[in-house]
C-alpha cells in the first residue's frame, strides 16, 4: 500500500472541501460520449423531452456509464417566467435538490406558466426549511445567474442555437447539434450508431 505525503493529502482534502459538485452533470466523467442538453423550463417541447425521453436516456445510457449528461440553460425571450424558473432550479442545485426541483418545474409547467408562481409549485415537494434556503439564495446570491449566462453565450456563439430543446452530442472531439431533441427511438438509434452498437 502506498501512502500520500501528509501535505498532498491536506491539499487534496482542501480542494475537495471547496469544490462544489456540478449538480447539472450526471453520468461517468469518462463516458465515451457527452450529451449537452439545452432547455428552457417554460418550453413545452422541453417539458415533453424531459418527461418522455430523458428517463429512457438516463436508464439506458447515463446510468450505465455510456453517456455523460450536462444540462444547460437556454432561456427563450418569449417565455415570460423562464428566468424565474431557471433561478429556482439553480438555487435548488446549490442545496443538493436540483433533480427534484427541475422535475417539479417541468411536471407543473402548465400551472406556473399561467401566473409565474414557480415558488408555489416547488413548495409542494420541498420541506419549508429547504424552500427558505432556496428563497434566500435567490435574494442574496449575486452569482446565481453566472452559469446560465455562460450557457447562453455558448449556445449562441459556439453552438448557434435558436430553439429548445437542443442536444449537442460530443463524441471523439466533435460537436454535433440535434435540434428539437427528437423522439426516443430516433435518439437511441443515433447514439447507438455513434457508439458502434
FENURSUL-V73971 format. One record per backbone hydrogen bond with DSSP energy under -1.0 kcal/mol. NH is the residue of the N-H (numbers start at 1). CO is the residue of the C=O. Records with the same first field share a line. If there is no record, write none. Layout:
BEGIN
NH=CO, CO
END
This chain:
BEGIN
9=5
10=6
11=7
12=8
13=9
14=10
15=11
16=12
17=13
18=14
19=15
23=21
25=22
26=69
31=28
33=66
34=170
35=68
36=168
37=70
38=166
39=72
43=40
47=43
48=44
49=45
50=46
51=47
52=48
53=49
54=49
57=53
58=54
59=55
60=56
61=57
62=57
63=58
65=62
66=61
67=61
68=33
69=26
70=35
71=24
72=37
74=39
79=76
82=79
85=81
86=82
87=83
88=84
89=85
90=86
91=87
92=88
93=89
94=90
95=92
96=93
97=92
101=97
102=98
103=99
104=100
105=101
106=102
107=103
108=104
109=106
111=108
112=108
113=109
114=111
116=112
118=116
121=117
122=118
123=119
125=122
126=122
131=127
132=128
133=129
134=130
135=131
136=132
137=133
138=134
139=135
140=136
141=137
144=141
146=143
149=145
150=146
151=147
152=148
153=149
154=150
155=151
156=152
157=153
158=154
159=154
161=155
166=38
167=178
168=36
169=176
170=34
171=174
174=171
176=169
178=167
180=165
182=180
187=183
188=184
189=185
190=186
191=187
192=188
193=189
194=190
195=191
197=192
END
